[in-house]
C-alpha cells in the first residue's frame, strides 16, 4: 500500500512538468507581450521588467551560453548542464516545485500567482464543498430509493432527472435557473462581491447547487446501479431470513456495500467541478479562482493563466490519487491483492 | 462538460463477438437443411433493440430534424443572420407575441424571437447556429477516434512494455484539464492565420480533440487486451494470420460497439465545450460577412444574451434551450445505443 501511494505521488512530478511545459509553450506563442499597454511603456522600463522576471534569458535551452563555456574549456558536466538549463522555462519549473508560481503580469510583479490563488481559491472551494454536499445528500437517497423500487414511478422520475442532470451542462442549467429565479420568483441570485466572504454566506447556496447538479446526477445513477447489483446477493437474503428489519438491511447491508463504487466518481467529479466553477463563478459573479481565470484571459495575464492551470492540474491529479487510496482503504479485497 | 465516463476503462469485455459469429458455420452449409429464419447479424439485432427504445428514437428524430435545419438554414431563417436592422439596433425588439408601448420594441413575425443588441434577428442566428453545433460535435469526434482507436488497438494488442509506455503517455495527457488546455490553445493560436480559417472553426476542431482522445484510447486498449487472449484470436494466429489481419478482422470489429457508444457521448461534450469557449470569448470569431456559412454559434449567442437578457429574454433563453435540447438528444441516443449494443451493460 505504501509503495503504491509513493508511486502515485511520484507520478505527479512528470504530470506537473508536462502541464507546465505545454502551457508555457502555448503562452509563449500567444500574441502580445505581458507589458503591452494602450500607452506603450518606455523601452528602459520594459528592459528592467524583463530582467526582473528573467524574461531576458533564452526560452528553453541556453545553447549559446553552453557553447561559450565549452569553448572556454569548461569540462564539468554539472556546470555545463546548469548553464544550458539556465533559461526561462527551467527557472520557472524550479520555482514551481518550490511553490513559487511567479508574479502576475497584470500587477507588474507586486502580487504573485500563489498569493492570488490563496486569496481566490477559498471561495471556489466553498462552492465546491456545497456542490459535493448537495450531490451526496440528494444523490445517494434518490439513487437508493430508485434502486430499491426498481421500475416504480420513483425510479422513472429519478432516472429521468439524472439523465437531464448528466446531459444538460451546468453552464446552461445555471443560466436557465438564473432566468427562472429572477423572472418568476423575482429574486436576483447575483450578489455583490462583499457578500461572498464569510463562512456561512447564503450567496453560495444557489451557485453551489447548480455546480453540483451534474455530480448529483452521476451519484444518483451510480448508487442506483450498485444498489440493484447488491440487492440480489445471497447475504442480503440471509440478513432478511434471520429476521433483520428492512431499515437495518437497507442501511447496514445494502447501502454500505453499494456506496463503494460511488467513491470512484469523486475523482472525475473533481475535474468536472473545476471546469464547472470557471463558468458558474462567471455567471453568478462569484469572485473565486474560476472567474479570476476568466478575467486573466481578458487581461492576457499569461503568468496567471499558466500558474492557475498548473494548480488545477495538480488538484485533479491529487483528487484521483485520494480516490485510489480511499478505495483501497474501503475495499479489503483491493488491499490484500496488492 | 460532462465528467469522463468513470466506468469506461473497467469495461474489459464487449459481449457480442462479431468475429466468432462470422466463423460459426451457418446451418445452410450443413446440406439440405433450409433455414426458417434469416440469420440475424449483430447489427440488425442491435437495431431491433434500439427501435424498441422510445426515448432514444425521439432523440434520433430530433437530431435528424436538426440536420435538416442545418442544411436548409437559408430557407428557415427569416432574415440574414449577420445583417442588422438599423431601426431596432438600440431598442432590442421583443419576441413576436410580445406587445410593447414602443412600436419599435413590439414583436413582429418577421423577427420571431426579436432582435439582438445590434438589430440582428435572434431566430435566424439560432437556425444558423445549428450548423456550428453539429459540425463542432462531429469533426472533433472523428479526430478523437482517429487518434484514440489506433493508439488503443496498438497498446492493447502489443501489450507488455509498449503497452505500459503508451498508457503512461495517456495518463499524463489525461491529467491535463481539457477545458483549460482548450482555452489556452484558443488564446495562443486565435489570431494566427491557422486560427482564423473558417472563422476559427478549424482551430476549434483541434482544441476540442487534442486531449480528449485518452478516454477512447483507454477503452479500446482495455477491450483489445482482453480480446487478444480469446480463443478465436489464438486460432487465427495459429492458422498463420498476420498481425494486421488479426487486428483488422478479429480485434477491431469487436471493439466497434464500444467505440460507437463512446462516440455518441463525445459529440455532446464537444458541443458543450465549444459553447463554453465561445461564452468565454475565446471560441468562434464573430463574423460580419453576410455570406458566411457559419456566421455564429449558440455559445456566442449566450455570451451576447447574458448581457442583455433582462431586456430581451430570448437572446439568452433561445440558445440556452437549443444547447440543452441537442445535448439531451445525444445523451438519449447514446444511452439507447449502449443498451442496444451492449445489453449486459444495461442496468
Interface residues (C-beta under 8 A of the other chain):
Chain A: X11 X14 X15 X18 X19 X22 X23 X26 X27 X29 X30 X31 X163 X164 X166 X167 X168 X169 X171 X172 X173 X175 X176 X179 X182 X183 X214 X215 X218 X222 X224 X225 X228 X264 X265 X267 X268 X269 X271 X272 X274 X275 X278 X279 X282 X283 X293 X294 X297 X298 X300 X305 X308 X309 X312 X313 X316 X317 X320
Chain B: X1 X2 X3 X4 X6 X171 X172 X175 X176 X177 X178 X179 X180 X181 X183 X184 X185 X187 X188 X189 X190 X191 X268 X272 X275 X276 X279 X280 X281 X282 X302 X306 X309 X310 X313 X316 X317 X320 X321 X323 X324 X327 X328 X330 X331 X332 X335 X347
